Amino acid sequence: MKIQYYDGSTKDINVLDKEVPYPDGRLIVSRTDTKGILTHCNPSFVSMSGYTKEELIGQNHYILRHPDMPAATFKDLWDTINKGQKWHGYVKNLRKDGAYYWVLATVIPNVRNNEIIGYTSVRRKPSRKKVNECIALYAKMLEKEQEDKLCPTC
Ligand SMILES: Cc1cc2nc3c(=O)[nH]c(=O)nc-3n(C[C@H](O)[C@H](O)[C@H](O)COP(=O)(O)O)c2cc1C
């Protein structure tokens, strides 16, 4: 299927109905510049994403965007971190092979001399109960976003 990102670019992606479980006791960490371009990722990030480190560094973080994620979740993320605040949320990420994995992410702005110079995201294993709640919630949000796109004035 084709996915369209916020900046207008599109990509053909392979989406499989296959979950890769979050590994126990691991933190998945990445850092980006102020535009969301990956500048650092730890070995757990690399192995869960299915890409090589070389394929990831310099790419937009939306490389992991799953089509089941509503746009409003990422708008909330960016609105929060651009204000210099911390954001927490459940995210379904797309792997290179088309499978997916759920994370509980905390994204924080990196501030130097009162200026945001980038962002760090640290992800933990999410509870299954919360993931199940998010599956239902995000499906409803996505449906509403698709209806609004088809008929913005309805
Ligand atoms: C530090 C940081 C970490 C992020 N982590 C993810 C992530 O794990 N998965 C994801 O889909 N988007 C993540 N994003 C959000 C993406 O930048 C992007 O907004 C999102 O994938 C949706 O793409 P779009 O805004 O082009 O529609 C992260 C952003 C930042 C700043």
The ligand as an ORCA input file, in Angstrom:
! r2SCAN-3c Opt
* xyz 0 1
  C      12.130     11.942     19.008
  C      11.000     11.527     18.103
  C      10.644     10.176     18.058
  C       9.614      9.745     17.214
  N       9.317      8.419     17.193
  C       8.399      7.964     16.314
  C       8.144      6.578     16.199
  O       8.710      5.733     16.916
  N       7.227      6.179     15.269
  C       6.567      7.053     14.465
  O       5.767      6.632     13.628
  N       6.785      8.392     14.574
  C       7.678      8.859     15.471
  N       7.912     10.196     15.570
  C       7.042     11.122     14.812
  C       7.471     11.301     13.377
  O       8.384     12.377     13.334
  C       6.254     11.640     12.481
  O       5.587     12.796     12.946
  C       5.232     10.474     12.427
  O       5.844      9.288     12.045
  C       4.074     10.725     11.490
  O       4.517     11.095     10.238
  P       3.893     12.392      9.559
  O       3.932     13.463     10.646
  O       4.738     12.701      8.394
  O       2.523     11.995      9.170
  C       8.916     10.675     16.409
  C       9.288     12.025     16.467
  C      10.306     12.440     17.304
  C      10.679     13.900     17.350
*
